[in-house]
C-alpha cells in the first residue's frame, strides 16, 4: 500500500514537471519540428509520462511509445486513450529481444533503469546520492529493428533510457533520418559509445541540448569529434541533456 502511494506520488510529480505549460510545449515543438512533420512516424523510447508523445502529435506524427514501467504505461494509455495515432507498448528496449531486469526508483520514476552501471555511477555522484532504486521487475525487451519491422520506419527516434542508450542503439542496424539520445555527466562513457554507434550507422551531423532546455547548444550542426570535445568539457553540474544525430 505504501509503495502504491509512493508510485502514485512519483507519477503525479512527473506530470507536474513535464507538462509545464505553453511556453515549454512551444519550445519543444520548435526543436522536434526540425525532424518530425505531419504524416511522419516517430518512436518515443522511454516515453515516461508522454510529454514528447504529445509534442509529436501536435506536429502531426503517428507515435509508437515504449515504456516498461507499469504505472507509467498505464498513465500513457489513459492520457492517449482516444488517440488512435498513438501506440503504447509496455516494453523495454535492448540490443536483443528477450527480458531485462528493470530497477525501479519509486519516488522518481524518470530515473528507473535497466543499467546497474548507471546506479553504481550515481551512488557517489553529487546531485544523485539521494536517489534510491528499491524494486526490480522483469520486463519484456524488444529492439529498434523489431519495432521498425512491426510499425514501419520512423523519421525520428527519441531515446531516453537512463544509461541504456548504447544498448538501445546496438539494436538498430540501419539509420533512420534522425534520432536523439539522453546523456548524463556521470556516464559520459555511455554517451561516447552511443556517438560511436551513430557514426557506424552513418550519422554525420550532431547537436545537443542541456537538461530539459529546448534549445540547441550549437548554432550549426557539428561533427562527431567536436561533439566529443564539447561533451568531455562539460562540468559535472551540467548533469544531463540530449544529443541529436542526423544523416
Backbone as CSV, one residue per row, in Angstrom:
resi,resn,N_x,N_y,N_z,CA_x,CA_y,CA_z,C_x,C_y,C_z
1,UNK,0.827,-1.206,0.000,0.000,0.000,0.000,0.862,1.257,0.000
2,UNK,1.899,1.247,0.840,2.783,2.410,0.902,3.498,2.600,-0.425
3,UNK,3.988,1.503,-1.018,4.659,1.600,-2.318,3.709,2.131,-3.389
4,UNK,2.444,1.713,-3.342,1.467,2.187,-4.324,1.257,3.688,-4.195
5,UNK,1.197,4.172,-2.971,1.030,5.612,-2.751,2.263,6.377,-3.220
6,UNK,3.445,5.832,-2.948,4.681,6.483,-3.400,4.757,6.486,-4.927
7,UNK,4.329,5.390,-5.553,4.313,5.336,-7.015,3.392,6.393,-7.589
8,UNK,2.189,6.493,-7.029,1.228,7.499,-7.497,1.781,8.907,-7.317
9,UNK,2.426,9.148,-6.196,3.013,10.469,-5.949,4.128,10.752,-6.953
10,UNK,4.945,9.738,-7.250,6.021,9.916,-8.229,5.493,10.227,-9.614
11,UNK,4.418,9.534,-10.015,3.813,9.800,-11.327,3.233,11.207,-11.368
12,UNK,2.540,11.618,-10.312,1.959,12.960,-10.265,3.045,14.026,-10.309
13,UNK,4.152,13.767,-9.642,5.284,14.706,-9.682,5.788,14.859,-11.116
14,UNK,5.924,13.744,-11.823,6.389,13.802,-13.207,5.406,14.559,-14.099
15,UNK,4.124,14.331,-13.898,3.114,15.034,-14.697,3.210,16.544,-14.491
16,UNK,3.426,16.954,-13.247,3.558,18.399,-12.979,4.796,18.973,-13.655
17,UNK,5.894,18.232,-13.603,7.156,18.734,-14.152,7.122,18.784,-15.671
18,UNK,6.652,17.698,-16.295,6.830,17.541,-17.735,5.695,18.102,-18.579
19,UNK,4.610,18.492,-17.930,3.573,19.224,-18.650,3.571,20.645,-18.103
20,UNK,4.662,21.371,-18.429,4.961,22.630,-17.784,4.428,23.868,-18.466
21,UNK,3.358,23.784,-19.195,2.746,24.983,-19.744,3.069,25.215,-21.208
22,UNK,2.446,26.256,-21.757,2.517,26.520,-23.196,3.911,26.899,-23.656
23,UNK,4.657,27.628,-22.845,5.993,28.058,-23.267,6.899,26.861,-23.500
24,UNK,6.877,25.914,-22.564,7.700,24.719,-22.699,7.249,23.889,-23.895
25,UNK,5.949,23.756,-24.066,5.422,22.975,-25.187,5.815,23.586,-26.522
26,UNK,5.744,24.912,-26.613,6.096,25.585,-27.862,7.578,25.405,-28.184
27,UNK,8.433,25.497,-27.149,9.869,25.312,-27.366,10.172,23.880,-27.794
28,UNK,9.483,22.923,-27.191,9.664,21.519,-27.561,9.246,21.280,-29.002
29,UNK,8.117,21.840,-29.382,7.635,21.671,-30.758,8.606,22.285,-31.763
30,UNK,9.250,23.375,-31.381,10.205,24.015,-32.292,11.411,23.108,-32.535
31,UNK,11.911,22.497,-31.466,13.052,21.582,-31.615,12.661,20.365,-32.451
32,UNK,11.585,19.691,-32.064,11.211,18.458,-32.758,10.643,18.726,-34.137
33,UNK,10.184,19.956,-34.368,9.691,20.306,-35.696,10.765,20.277,-36.760
34,UNK,12.041,20.255,-36.335,13.139,20.114,-37.294,13.233,18.692,-37.833
35,UNK,12.591,17.745,-37.148,12.718,16.329,-37.519,11.389,15.655,-37.838
36,UNK,10.310,16.154,-37.266,9.020,15.471,-37.322,7.997,16.354,-38.019
37,UNK,7.309,15.787,-39.012,6.327,16.547,-39.774,5.025,15.759,-39.889
38,UNK,3.990,16.450,-40.306,2.674,15.830,-40.416,2.739,14.588,-41.317
39,UNK,2.160,13.514,-40.816,2.148,12.260,-41.566,3.326,11.349,-41.289
40,UNK,4.342,11.847,-40.567,5.504,11.026,-40.223,5.159,10.030,-39.125
41,UNK,6.090,9.106,-38.905,6.052,8.192,-37.768,7.223,8.534,-36.865
42,UNK,6.991,8.606,-35.550,8.057,8.868,-34.570,8.012,7.796,-33.495
43,UNK,9.196,7.392,-33.006,9.300,6.474,-31.880,9.725,7.265,-30.646
44,UNK,9.036,7.042,-29.523,9.441,7.603,-28.236,9.839,6.431,-27.350
45,UNK,11.148,6.244,-27.184,11.682,5.110,-26.432,12.023,5.578,-25.023
46,UNK,11.277,5.082,-24.047,11.353,5.617,-22.690,10.433,6.819,-22.594
47,UNK,9.149,6.574,-22.846,8.198,7.683,-23.030,7.806,8.366,-21.732
48,UNK,8.006,7.707,-20.601,7.725,8.289,-19.287,6.262,8.719,-19.221
49,UNK,5.969,10.002,-19.040,4.567,10.435,-18.970,4.079,11.050,-20.276
50,UNK,4.887,10.961,-21.341,4.372,11.257,-22.668,4.407,12.690,-23.123
51,UNK,5.228,13.549,-22.513,5.280,14.935,-22.993,5.844,15.006,-24.410
52,UNK,6.806,14.119,-24.729,7.317,14.086,-26.104,6.286,13.486,-27.056
53,UNK,5.554,12.482,-26.593,4.469,11.936,-27.413,3.504,13.056,-27.785
54,UNK,3.151,13.878,-26.803,2.224,14.984,-27.042,2.788,15.965,-28.069
55,UNK,4.095,16.234,-27.996,4.715,17.134,-28.965,4.664,16.541,-30.367
56,UNK,5.024,15.271,-30.490,4.985,14.623,-31.807,3.575,14.639,-32.391
57,UNK,2.585,14.471,-31.524,1.206,14.503,-32.017,0.801,15.918,-32.449
58,UNK,1.228,16.934,-31.705,0.918,18.307,-32.125,1.531,18.605,-33.483
59,UNK,2.672,17.964,-33.764,3.333,18.146,-35.056,2.717,17.279,-36.152
60,UNK,1.749,16.443,-35.790,1.012,15.674,-36.786,1.543,14.290,-37.069
61,UNK,2.462,13.786,-36.228,3.045,12.467,-36.462,2.271,11.376,-35.732
62,UNK,2.308,10.181,-36.293,1.898,8.990,-35.564,3.035,8.611,-34.624
63,UNK,2.701,8.019,-33.468,3.717,7.755,-32.460,3.614,6.331,-31.935
64,UNK,4.766,5.678,-31.835,4.893,4.434,-31.086,5.697,4.768,-29.838
65,UNK,5.077,4.550,-28.668,5.690,4.915,-27.396,6.003,3.660,-26.595
66,UNK,7.271,3.499,-26.196,7.681,2.372,-25.367,7.923,2.847,-23.936
67,UNK,7.307,2.175,-22.974,7.505,2.487,-21.564,7.310,1.212,-20.756
68,UNK,8.387,0.678,-20.158,8.281,-0.608,-19.456,7.701,-0.528,-18.051
69,UNK,7.666,0.652,-17.432,7.171,0.764,-16.062,5.638,0.668,-16.048
70,UNK,5.077,-0.279,-15.320,3.622,-0.489,-15.366,2.807,0.755,-15.060
71,UNK,3.172,1.509,-14.023,2.381,2.690,-13.650,2.441,3.753,-14.736
72,UNK,3.603,3.901,-15.363,3.737,4.912,-16.406,3.060,4.466,-17.702
73,UNK,3.154,3.185,-18.024,2.447,2.687,-19.210,0.942,2.870,-19.041
74,UNK,0.442,2.622,-17.828,-0.976,2.838,-17.544,-1.337,4.309,-17.721
75,UNK,-0.468,5.205,-17.244,-0.712,6.641,-17.387,-0.748,7.052,-18.849
76,UNK,0.187,6.514,-19.646,0.218,6.832,-21.075,-1.058,6.378,-21.767
77,UNK,-1.503,5.182,-21.437,-2.722,4.674,-22.072,-3.930,5.520,-21.690
78,UNK,-3.930,6.040,-20.463,-5.032,6.912,-20.043,-4.950,8.265,-20.751
79,UNK,-3.749,8.815,-20.843,-3.579,10.129,-21.457,-3.945,10.127,-22.939
80,UNK,-3.637,9.031,-23.635,-3.841,8.979,-25.082,-4.886,7.927,-25.472
81,UNK,-5.817,7.683,-24.563,-6.804,6.623,-24.755,-7.645,6.820,-26.003
82,UNK,-7.903,8.064,-26.381,-8.795,8.331,-27.509,-8.043,8.752,-28.775
83,UNK,-6.731,8.514,-28.769,-5.908,8.891,-29.915,-5.445,7.625,-30.630
84,UNK,-6.038,7.331,-31.768,-5.703,6.110,-32.494,-4.329,6.176,-33.151
85,UNK,-3.719,7.357,-33.165,-2.394,7.501,-33.765,-1.267,7.378,-32.749
86,UNK,-1.598,6.956,-31.541,-0.591,6.671,-30.513,-0.695,5.206,-30.116
87,UNK,0.421,4.491,-30.256,0.506,3.088,-29.837,1.448,2.993,-28.646
88,UNK,0.970,2.465,-27.542,1.782,2.319,-26.333,2.148,0.853,-26.163
89,UNK,3.445,0.580,-26.023,3.917,-0.775,-25.746,4.626,-0.775,-24.390
90,UNK,4.183,-1.655,-23.488,4.804,-1.765,-22.160,6.020,-2.681,-22.271
91,UNK,7.063,-2.117,-22.857,8.231,-2.898,-23.255,9.491,-2.059,-23.078
92,UNK,10.590,-2.723,-22.712,11.895,-2.070,-22.680,12.564,-2.211,-24.045
93,UNK,13.659,-1.488,-24.220,14.448,-1.570,-25.454,15.828,-2.120,-25.105
94,UNK,16.387,-2.920,-25.990,17.692,-3.531,-25.730,18.357,-3.875,-27.055
95,UNK,19.538,-4.485,-26.987,20.260,-4.877,-28.202,19.680,-6.152,-28.810
96,UNK,18.918,-6.926,-28.001,18.321,-8.171,-28.476,16.970,-8.361,-27.796
97,UNK,16.082,-9.063,-28.445,14.782,-9.330,-27.851,14.922,-10.344,-26.718
98,UNK,14.095,-10.162,-25.683,14.158,-11.059,-24.542,13.521,-10.427,-23.321
99,UNK,14.222,-10.517,-22.192,13.748,-9.966,-20.922,14.897,-9.215,-20.271
100,UNK,14.598,-8.072,-19.660,15.607,-7.333,-18.902,15.094,-7.091,-17.488
101,UNK,16.025,-6.888,-16.572,15.711,-6.576,-15.182,15.660,-5.060,-15.043
102,UNK,14.474,-4.521,-14.771,14.287,-3.085,-14.652,14.310,-2.698,-13.182
103,UNK,15.191,-1.767,-12.837,15.349,-1.302,-11.463,14.539,-0.023,-11.290
104,UNK,13.585,-0.052,-10.360,12.584,0.997,-10.234,12.952,1.973,-9.124
105,UNK,12.927,3.252,-9.448,13.014,4.325,-8.464,11.576,4.798,-8.229
106,UNK,10.975,4.353,-7.140,9.556,4.593,-6.912,9.250,6.081,-6.804
107,UNK,10.114,6.827,-6.105,9.843,8.241,-5.852,10.172,9.128,-7.039
108,UNK,11.041,8.653,-7.915,11.451,9.438,-9.079,11.520,8.507,-10.286
109,UNK,10.367,8.112,-10.820,10.349,7.066,-11.860,11.090,7.427,-13.130
110,UNK,11.365,8.712,-13.353,12.073,9.103,-14.571,13.489,8.550,-14.625
111,UNK,14.063,8.146,-13.479,15.420,7.596,-13.493,15.446,6.095,-13.221
112,UNK,14.312,5.419,-13.355,14.330,3.958,-13.349,15.150,3.476,-14.543
113,UNK,15.820,2.338,-14.391,16.824,1.964,-15.382,17.011,0.458,-15.474
114,UNK,17.480,0.003,-16.619,17.897,-1.390,-16.797,19.410,-1.534,-16.653
115,UNK,20.095,-0.451,-16.274,21.554,-0.457,-16.203,22.031,-0.385,-14.753
116,UNK,22.620,-1.461,-14.265,23.213,-1.427,-12.922,24.446,-0.532,-12.897
117,UNK,25.131,-0.393,-14.025,26.270,0.524,-14.092,25.815,1.964,-13.852
118,UNK,24.629,2.318,-14.338,24.074,3.650,-14.109,23.883,3.896,-12.610
119,UNK,23.360,2.910,-11.909,23.132,3.054,-10.465,24.454,3.164,-9.725
120,UNK,25.446,2.372,-10.129,26.760,2.466,-9.489,27.381,3.833,-9.728
121,UNK,27.208,4.379,-10.920,27.756,5.711,-11.216,27.073,6.784,-10.392
122,UNK,25.802,6.576,-10.059,25.046,7.575,-9.298,25.350,7.548,-7.806
123,UNK,25.843,6.424,-7.293,25.974,6.240,-5.848,26.780,7.331,-5.158
124,UNK,27.895,7.728,-5.737,28.778,8.688,-5.090,28.844,10.022,-5.838
125,UNK,27.860,10.279,-6.675,27.889,11.484,-7.509,27.055,12.595,-6.888
126,UNK,27.617,13.793,-6.893,26.870,14.951,-6.416,25.577,15.093,-7.209
127,UNK,24.489,15.344,-6.478,23.193,15.512,-7.121,22.434,14.218,-7.343
128,UNK,23.082,13.084,-7.057,22.446,11.789,-7.308,22.347,10.921,-6.050
129,UNK,23.090,11.242,-4.996,23.198,10.337,-3.849,21.863,10.053,-3.177
130,UNK,20.925,10.975,-3.297,19.632,10.775,-2.624,18.708,9.821,-3.386
131,UNK,19.069,9.455,-4.613,18.208,8.580,-5.409,18.302,7.136,-4.914
132,UNK,17.145,6.456,-4.910,17.103,5.080,-4.438,16.296,4.212,-5.407
133,UNK,16.890,3.080,-5.784,16.220,2.093,-6.638,15.890,0.905,-5.748
134,UNK,14.641,0.773,-5.360,14.257,-0.152,-4.293,13.485,-1.373,-4.779
135,UNK,13.135,-1.401,-6.048,12.404,-2.547,-6.595,13.018,-2.956,-7.920
136,UNK,12.845,-4.213,-8.274,13.235,-4.652,-9.614,12.144,-5.568,-10.157
137,UNK,11.898,-5.440,-11.456,10.908,-6.288,-12.119,11.484,-6.755,-13.449
138,UNK,11.095,-7.943,-13.859,11.458,-8.429,-15.181,10.454,-7.902,-16.195
139,UNK,10.953,-7.322,-17.278,10.072,-6.771,-18.307,10.519,-7.286,-19.674
140,UNK,9.585,-7.440,-20.602,9.973,-7.851,-21.956,10.776,-6.753,-22.635
141,UNK,11.708,-7.162,-23.469,12.538,-6.213,-24.212,12.465,-6.502,-25.699
142,UNK,12.450,-5.443,-26.475,12.479,-5.567,-27.923,13.633,-4.740,-28.462
143,UNK,13.792,-4.699,-29.774,14.858,-3.923,-30.401,14.259,-2.867,-31.322
144,UNK,15.067,-1.886,-31.664,14.618,-0.880,-32.622,14.339,-1.519,-33.982
145,UNK,15.159,-2.474,-34.372,14.908,-3.165,-35.642,13.552,-3.871,-35.622
146,UNK,13.229,-4.531,-34.509,11.953,-5.238,-34.417,10.780,-4.257,-34.445
147,UNK,10.939,-3.105,-33.800,9.887,-2.086,-33.840,9.653,-1.603,-35.265
148,UNK,10.745,-1.398,-35.999,10.622,-0.937,-37.387,9.922,-1.994,-38.235
149,UNK,10.246,-3.251,-37.995,9.580,-4.326,-38.729,8.078,-4.312,-38.464
150,UNK,7.686,-4.063,-37.220,6.264,-4.089,-36.859,5.503,-2.839,-37.282
151,UNK,6.152,-1.684,-37.164,5.408,-0.419,-37.301,5.820,0.427,-38.505
152,UNK,6.960,0.131,-39.112,7.462,0.949,-40.207,8.642,1.794,-39.766
153,UNK,9.270,2.449,-40.737,10.461,3.255,-40.463,10.069,4.650,-39.993
154,UNK,10.526,5.063,-38.813,10.190,6.404,-38.333,11.105,7.457,-38.940
155,UNK,10.629,8.691,-38.948,11.502,9.792,-39.358,12.400,10.227,-38.213
156,UNK,11.998,9.870,-36.982,12.755,10.306,-35.804,12.558,9.309,-34.682
157,UNK,13.655,9.038,-33.943,13.611,8.186,-32.758,14.164,8.974,-31.583
158,UNK,13.390,9.118,-30.537,13.860,9.730,-29.285,14.132,8.609,-28.288
159,UNK,15.335,8.585,-27.699,15.733,7.536,-26.765,16.118,8.175,-25.424
160,UNK,15.448,7.758,-24.357,15.743,8.263,-23.007,15.580,7.089,-22.059
161,UNK,16.671,6.359,-21.827,16.582,5.086,-21.109,17.629,4.961,-20.008
162,UNK,18.084,6.068,-19.460,18.892,6.111,-18.242,20.068,5.133,-18.259
163,UNK,21.050,5.442,-19.093,22.274,4.657,-19.120,22.237,3.431,-20.001
164,UNK,21.120,3.207,-20.701,20.978,2.048,-21.576,20.960,2.464,-23.045
165,UNK,21.409,3.707,-23.311,21.303,4.259,-24.662,22.140,3.490,-25.679
166,UNK,23.370,3.137,-25.323,24.218,2.395,-26.258,23.633,1.012,-26.532
167,UNK,23.033,0.400,-25.516,22.361,-0.893,-25.707,21.203,-0.752,-26.689
168,UNK,20.437,0.330,-26.540,19.310,0.554,-27.450,19.789,0.703,-28.887
169,UNK,20.832,1.490,-29.090,21.336,1.745,-30.440,21.987,0.506,-31.052
170,UNK,22.452,-0.413,-30.200,23.035,-1.654,-30.716,21.973,-2.508,-31.412
171,UNK,20.699,-2.251,-31.126,19.620,-2.992,-31.761,19.067,-2.312,-32.995
172,UNK,19.783,-1.312,-33.502,19.399,-0.625,-34.739,20.466,-0.904,-35.784
173,UNK,20.092,-1.539,-36.885,21.079,-1.934,-37.888,21.140,-0.988,-39.077
174,UNK,20.129,-0.125,-39.233,20.101,0.804,-40.356,19.603,2.154,-39.872
175,UNK,20.305,3.205,-40.242,19.974,4.539,-39.752,18.614,5.009,-40.254
176,UNK,17.887,5.714,-39.381,16.713,6.482,-39.799,17.193,7.919,-40.007
177,UNK,16.300,8.793,-40.433,16.734,10.150,-40.809,17.385,10.902,-39.659
178,UNK,16.854,10.741,-38.441,17.402,11.464,-37.294,16.990,10.767,-36.012
179,UNK,17.775,10.984,-34.956,17.444,10.427,-33.654,18.063,11.293,-32.565
180,UNK,17.608,11.068,-31.343,18.228,11.709,-30.179,18.378,10.674,-29.083
181,UNK,19.373,10.891,-28.212,19.515,10.050,-27.033,20.006,10.895,-25.867
182,UNK,19.579,10.506,-24.668,19.976,11.243,-23.473,21.416,10.916,-23.094
183,UNK,22.086,11.885,-22.476,23.391,11.638,-21.871,23.367,12.187,-20.452
184,UNK,24.266,11.661,-19.601,24.486,12.217,-18.270,25.984,12.416,-18.065
185,UNK,26.329,13.381,-17.220,27.742,13.612,-16.941,28.313,12.576,-15.980
186,UNK,27.468,11.757,-15.352,28.002,10.671,-14.519,28.355,9.450,-15.366
187,UNK,27.938,9.439,-16.625,28.245,8.319,-17.521,28.563,8.830,-18.921
188,UNK,29.559,9.663,-19.025,29.941,10.176,-20.345,30.398,9.047,-21.258
189,UNK,30.953,7.987,-20.666,31.429,6.872,-21.487,30.290,6.233,-22.278
190,UNK,29.103,6.183,-21.686,27.960,5.611,-22.400,27.583,6.495,-23.584
191,UNK,27.605,7.805,-23.361,27.307,8.727,-24.457,28.345,8.600,-25.561
192,UNK,29.611,8.455,-25.195,30.663,8.312,-26.205,30.479,7.019,-26.998
193,UNK,30.075,5.939,-26.305,29.774,4.689,-27.011,28.608,4.880,-27.973
194,UNK,27.598,5.627,-27.535,26.429,5.858,-28.392,26.795,6.698,-29.603
195,UNK,27.663,7.689,-29.412,28.126,8.500,-30.545,28.874,7.621,-31.540
196,UNK,29.727,6.746,-31.033,30.475,5.847,-31.920,29.525,4.956,-32.710
197,UNK,28.468,4.473,-32.049,27.496,3.649,-32.765,26.779,4.457,-33.847
198,UNK,26.469,5.715,-33.535,25.832,6.582,-34.533,26.733,6.788,-35.738
199,UNK,28.024,6.971,-35.493,28.965,7.107,-36.614,28.967,5.853,-37.481
200,UNK,28.958,4.689,-36.834,28.936,3.432,-37.570,27.696,3.332,-38.450
201,UNK,26.584,3.849,-37.948,25.331,3.825,-38.701,25.298,4.840,-39.837
202,UNK,26.238,5.796,-39.816,26.327,6.758,-40.905,25.914,8.173,-40.558
203,UNK,25.624,8.443,-39.276,25.260,9.812,-38.891,26.502,10.703,-38.921
204,UNK,26.338,11.883,-39.523,27.486,12.765,-39.734,27.354,14.117,-39.051
205,UNK,26.135,14.509,-38.663,25.920,15.835,-38.081,25.241,15.707,-36.726
206,UNK,25.711,16.529,-35.776,25.270,16.372,-34.396,24.968,17.730,-33.767
207,UNK,24.093,17.686,-32.753,23.820,18.842,-31.927,23.438,18.327,-30.550
208,UNK,23.186,19.243,-29.618,22.864,18.828,-28.258,22.019,19.896,-27.583
209,UNK,21.331,19.484,-26.526,20.598,20.412,-25.669,20.839,19.984,-24.232
210,UNK,20.990,20.947,-23.334,21.272,20.652,-21.939,19.985,20.557,-21.133
211,UNK,19.970,19.613,-20.176,18.846,19.473,-19.272,17.543,19.291,-20.013
212,UNK,16.499,19.909,-19.487,15.203,19.901,-20.149,15.029,21.127,-21.038
213,UNK,16.118,21.871,-21.234,16.057,23.021,-22.115,15.802,22.604,-23.548
214,UNK,14.990,23.355,-24.214,14.621,23.015,-25.588,15.318,23.959,-26.563
215,UNK,16.627,24.125,-26.360,17.435,24.993,-27.212,18.708,24.268,-27.590
216,UNK,19.054,24.250,-28.853,20.278,23.598,-29.279,21.493,24.348,-28.733
217,UNK,22.484,23.583,-28.307,23.696,24.171,-27.739,24.605,24.771,-28.807
218,UNK,24.473,24.327,-30.045,25.343,24.773,-31.130,24.503,25.393,-32.244
219,UNK,24.924,26.549,-32.693,24.180,27.229,-33.760,24.180,26.396,-35.031
220,UNK,25.330,25.820,-35.345,25.450,24.969,-36.527,25.662,23.519,-36.086
221,UNK,25.210,22.590,-36.896,25.439,21.181,-36.615,26.926,20.879,-36.753
222,UNK,27.432,20.014,-35.864,28.866,19.790,-35.782,29.195,18.323,-36.040
223,UNK,30.488,18.051,-36.265,30.963,16.691,-36.490,31.096,15.953,-35.160
224,UNK,31.218,14.644,-35.237,31.280,13.811,-34.037,32.460,14.176,-33.148
225,UNK,33.626,14.460,-33.740,34.804,14.786,-32.929,34.584,16.050,-32.101
226,UNK,33.958,17.060,-32.701,33.676,18.281,-31.952,32.645,18.029,-30.859
227,UNK,31.700,17.163,-31.130,30.714,16.818,-30.102,31.393,16.128,-28.923
228,UNK,32.329,15.227,-29.201,33.055,14.555,-28.119,33.812,15.572,-27.262
229,UNK,34.450,16.538,-27.905,35.176,17.566,-27.161,34.232,18.368,-26.282
230,UNK,33.082,18.739,-26.824,32.097,19.507,-26.067,31.599,18.707,-24.869
231,UNK,31.293,17.433,-25.086,30.791,16.579,-24.017,31.842,16.400,-22.918
232,UNK,33.083,16.191,-23.308,34.152,15.985,-22.338,34.422,17.230,-21.496
233,UNK,34.169,18.403,-22.066,34.444,19.662,-21.373,33.306,20.114,-20.464
234,UNK,32.152,19.478,-20.547,31.018,19.888,-19.721,31.336,19.701,-18.237
235,UNK,30.979,20.647,-17.390,31.147,20.431,-15.953,30.165,19.396,-15.445
236,UNK,30.504,18.771,-14.340,29.618,17.755,-13.764,28.226,18.318,-13.523
237,UNK,28.170,19.601,-13.126,26.898,20.230,-12.763,25.931,20.333,-13.946
238,UNK,26.438,20.188,-15.169,25.538,20.202,-16.334,24.544,19.052,-16.256
239,UNK,24.960,17.955,-15.657,24.116,16.828,-15.265,23.630,15.966,-16.432
240,UNK,22.828,16.525,-17.333,22.248,15.683,-18.381,21.771,16.538,-19.544
241,UNK,21.392,15.865,-20.590,20.872,16.546,-21.775,20.592,15.523,-22.850
242,UNK,20.405,16.008,-24.052,20.126,15.135,-25.179,21.067,15.440,-26.329
243,UNK,21.535,14.407,-26.997,22.355,14.523,-28.192,21.479,14.151,-29.387
244,UNK,21.579,14.953,-30.438,20.810,14.743,-31.662,21.762,14.365,-32.784
245,UNK,21.338,13.415,-33.598,22.159,12.960,-34.729,21.284,12.907,-35.965
246,UNK,21.842,13.374,-37.083,21.109,13.306,-38.349,22.083,12.934,-39.470
247,UNK,21.533,12.393,-40.527,22.368,11.950,-41.652,22.912,13.141,-42.428
